Amino acid sequence: HKILSPRLNSVYYAEKFLSPSTSQEILSWLPTIPKYSRHDTIPKSNKRNDHHNVKQPHLLTEKEESLRHNGKWTRLKHARRNVALFDGTLVEYELPPILQRLSSTLVAIGAFPPCQPPNHVLINEYQPGEGIMPHTDGPAYESRTATISLGGSDVVFKLWPRRTIKEEDESDGIEKQQQIMPSNLGIKKSENGSSKTSSDVTTNPALEVILHGNGSLVVFTDDAYLNHCHEISEGLLEEVTTKGICGNNLEGGTLIRRGHRFSLTFRCKKIEPS
């Protein structure tokens, strides 16, 4: 259902999206995903004709490197968490059947239009207290994201408005509009080209949503995707804001104890013309 909020009207939430049996099926599948090794070779279906000419890692193209990581658990260097990327836009690669079924379900319920079904899934594993900094998913995807939460731990999902400031070009005096994150300090580019920042300047987020960790689904699109960044704060204990900001806990004040959690994020990656 749609989250009712005076500031955002393009966020949807279902607390019990997955059945207990489907949730358990996914949780049983996750440990079977292989781990990435720098010694891995490119899958045969995507190799060049010379099967004996295995390129060294530092000589691989960006696409070849993506193929080596695709469908495997990878430890992020800076965030120190495990992620598994499944990119269905890569040549001769299809999403695993279990992710295809979930993608088809998301289309069937209207979370994605049939003409833009999910073709890209990012799985994150969060240890107790771990979060993710404010960021946007960026222009590489259609403006729609769906995330399923598993593992039992609840978290508070926050959406912050992106501020617009005017910068004056000293050379010609022309004012330019620049979109930035909650703060223009410490902005970094992530590996997928999205932006993120380490500090916030506004007091409260535009919206909070408690994501329940037993198969819930949150979908955000349009204004929430394009003009807001999203975050899950770090910490083992978090209190929901008490100012009517949380869309599914309006009174606020609820204490959320953080534990182990998996998130499955579905997006439709734009396909570059060949």
C-alpha positions in Angstrom: 0.0 0.0 0.0 1.1 3.6 -0.4 2.7 5.3 2.5 0.7 8.4 3.4 3.1 11.3 3.9 2.7 15.0 3.5 6.1 15.3 1.9 6.3 12.1 -0.3 3.6 10.2 -2.2 5.7 7.7 -4.2 6.7 5.2 -1.5 4.9 1.9 -1.0 5.3 -0.7 1.7 4.1 -4.3 2.3 5.1 -5.8 5.7 4.3 -9.4 4.7 5.2 -9.5 1.1 6.8 -12.9 1.2 5.3 -16.0 2.7 7.4 -17.7 5.5 8.1 -20.6 3.1 9.4 -18.3 0.3 11.5 -16.3 2.8 13.1 -19.6 4.1 13.7 -20.7 0.5 15.6 -17.6 -0.2 17.5 -17.7 3.1 18.5 -21.3 2.2 19.7 -20.3 -1.3 21.8 -17.3 -0.2 24.7 -19.5 1.4 24.9 -21.4 -1.9 26.0 -18.3 -3.8 29.8 -18.8 -4.6 32.4 -16.4 -3.2 34.4 -14.2 -5.5 38.1 -15.0 -5.9 40.5 -12.9 -7.8 41.7 -16.1 -9.5 38.2 -16.6 -11.1 38.1 -16.6 -14.9 35.4 -15.2 -17.1 32.5 -17.6 -17.6 32.9 -19.6 -20.7 29.8 -18.3 -22.4 31.3 -14.8 -22.2 35.0 -15.6 -23.0 36.7 -14.7 -26.2 37.3 -17.4 -28.7 40.8 -18.2 -27.4 40.1 -20.3 -24.4 43.8 -20.6 -23.6 44.4 -16.9 -23.4 43.2 -16.1 -19.9 43.8 -12.4 -19.2 45.4 -11.2 -16.0 43.0 -9.3 -13.6 44.7 -5.9 -14.2 44.2 -6.3 -18.0 40.4 -7.0 -17.9 38.0 -4.5 -19.3 35.2 -3.1 -17.1 32.7 -5.5 -18.6 35.0 -8.5 -18.1 35.6 -7.6 -14.5 31.8 -7.3 -14.0 31.4 -10.8 -15.3 34.0 -12.1 -12.8 32.0 -10.6 -9.9 28.6 -11.3 -11.3 26.6 -13.8 -9.2 29.2 -14.1 -6.4 29.6 -12.8 -2.9 32.1 -10.0 -2.9 33.6 -8.3 0.2 33.5 -4.5 -0.1 36.8 -2.9 0.8 35.5 0.3 2.4 32.0 -0.6 3.6 33.2 -4.0 5.0 30.1 -5.9 4.1 29.3 -8.7 1.7 27.4 -8.0 -1.5 26.3 -10.2 -4.4 25.4 -8.6 -7.7 23.2 -10.2 -10.4 23.2 -8.2 -13.6 20.8 -9.6 -16.1 21.9 -7.1 -18.8 25.3 -8.8 -19.3 25.7 -10.8 -22.5 24.4 -14.4 -22.3 23.6 -14.1 -18.6 20.2 -14.7 -17.0 19.1 -14.1 -13.4 18.9 -17.2 -11.3 15.4 -18.8 -11.3 14.6 -17.8 -7.8 15.3 -14.1 -8.6 13.4 -14.4 -11.9 10.4 -15.6 -10.0 10.6 -12.6 -7.6 11.1 -10.2 -10.5 8.0 -11.6 -12.2 6.0 -11.2 -9.0 7.1 -7.6 -8.7 5.8 -7.0 -12.2 2.5 -8.8 -11.5 1.7 -6.7 -8.4 2.5 -3.5 -10.3 5.8 -2.6 -8.6 7.4 -2.5 -12.0 5.8 -2.0 -15.4 5.9 -4.9 -17.8 8.0 -2.9 -20.3 10.6 -2.3 -17.6 10.9 -5.5 -15.5 13.7 -5.8 -13.0 16.9 -7.1 -14.6 19.4 -6.2 -11.9 19.5 -7.5 -8.3 21.9 -6.4 -5.6 22.0 -8.5 -2.4 23.6 -6.9 0.7 24.4 -8.7 3.9 24.3 -6.5 7.0 25.8 -7.6 10.3 24.2 -6.2 13.5 24.4 -2.4 13.6 25.7 -2.0 10.1 24.0 0.5 7.8 24.5 2.3 4.5 25.3 6.0 4.0 22.8 8.4 2.3 23.0 7.8 -1.4 21.0 7.7 -4.6 20.8 4.8 -7.0 21.7 7.1 -9.8 20.7 7.5 -13.5 22.0 4.1 -14.6 18.5 2.7 -13.7 14.9 3.5 -14.4 13.6 5.6 -11.5 12.2 2.8 -9.4 13.7 0.6 -6.7 12.2 -2.3 -4.8 13.9 -3.8 -1.7 13.0 -7.0 0.1 14.2 -7.4 3.7 15.1 -10.9 5.2 16.9 -12.3 8.1 14.7 -11.2 11.0 16.1 -7.8 11.8 14.0 -4.6 11.5 15.6 -1.4 10.4 14.5 2.3 9.9 14.7 3.3 6.2 15.1 7.0 5.8 14.6 9.3 2.8 16.3 12.7 2.9 15.6 15.5 0.4 18.4 16.5 -2.0 19.0 20.2 -1.7 19.4 22.5 -4.7 21.9 25.3 -4.3 22.9 28.1 -6.7 26.5 28.3 -7.6 27.7 31.4 -9.4 30.3 30.8 -12.1 33.0 33.4 -11.5 34.1 33.4 -15.1 30.8 34.5 -16.6 28.5 35.3 -13.7 26.0 32.6 -14.7 24.1 31.0 -11.9 23.9 27.2 -12.1 21.7 24.8 -10.3 23.5 22.0 -8.6 21.8 19.0 -7.0 23.5 17.7 -3.9 22.9 15.3 -1.1 21.8 16.3 2.4 25.2 17.9 2.9 27.7 19.0 0.2 30.5 17.8 2.4 32.3 14.6 1.9 30.4 13.5 -1.2 31.9 10.4 -2.8 31.1 8.3 -5.8 30.3 4.7 -5.2 31.3 1.8 -7.4 28.0 1.9 -9.4 28.3 5.6 -10.0 25.7 6.7 -7.3 26.5 9.6 -5.0 26.7 9.4 -1.2 27.7 11.6 1.7 28.9 11.1 5.2 26.9 13.9 6.9 23.4 15.4 7.0 22.5 19.0 7.3 18.7 18.7 7.8 17.3 17.8 11.2 14.8 15.2 10.2 14.3 13.0 7.1 11.4 13.6 4.7 10.1 10.1 5.5 11.0 7.1 7.6 9.7 3.5 7.1 10.3 0.6 9.4 11.4 -2.3 7.2 10.4 -5.5 8.9 13.0 -8.2 8.5 10.7 -11.2 7.7 10.0 -10.7 4.0 8.8 -7.0 3.8 8.9 -5.0 0.6 9.5 -1.3 0.1 9.2 0.4 -3.3 10.1 4.0 -4.1 9.9 5.8 -7.4 9.5 9.2 -9.1 10.1 12.0 -6.6 11.3 9.7 -3.9 13.9 8.2 -6.3 14.9 11.3 -8.2 14.9 14.0 -5.6 15.7 12.1 -2.4 18.6 10.0 -1.1 18.0 7.0 1.1 19.9 5.7 4.2 20.0 3.1 6.9 21.9 4.5 9.9 24.5 2.5 11.8 23.8 1.4 15.4 22.5 -1.5 17.4 19.6 0.5 18.8 17.5 3.1 17.0 14.5 5.2 17.9 11.8 6.1 15.4 11.4 9.8 15.0 8.5 11.1 17.2 7.1 13.8 14.8 4.8 11.9 12.5 7.6 11.3 10.0 7.5 7.5 10.1 5.0 6.3 7.6 4.1 3.1 9.4 4.7 4.3 12.9 3.2 7.8 13.1 3.4 8.1 16.9 7.1 7.3 16.8 9.3 6.6 19.7 9.6 2.8 18.9 13.0 1.3 19.7 14.4 -0.9 16.9 17.0 -3.4 17.9 19.3 -4.2 15.0 20.4 -7.7 14.1 21.6 -9.7 11.1 19.8 -8.7 7.9 19.8 -9.4 4.1 18.4 -6.9 1.6 17.5 -7.8 -2.0 17.3 -4.7 -4.1 15.6 -5.0 -7.6 16.0 -2.4 -10.3 15.7 -2.0 -14.0 19.1 -1.2 -15.4 19.0 0.9 -18.6 20.5 -1.0 -21.5 22.9 1.0 -23.6 22.2 0.9 -27.4 24.6 -1.4 -29.2 
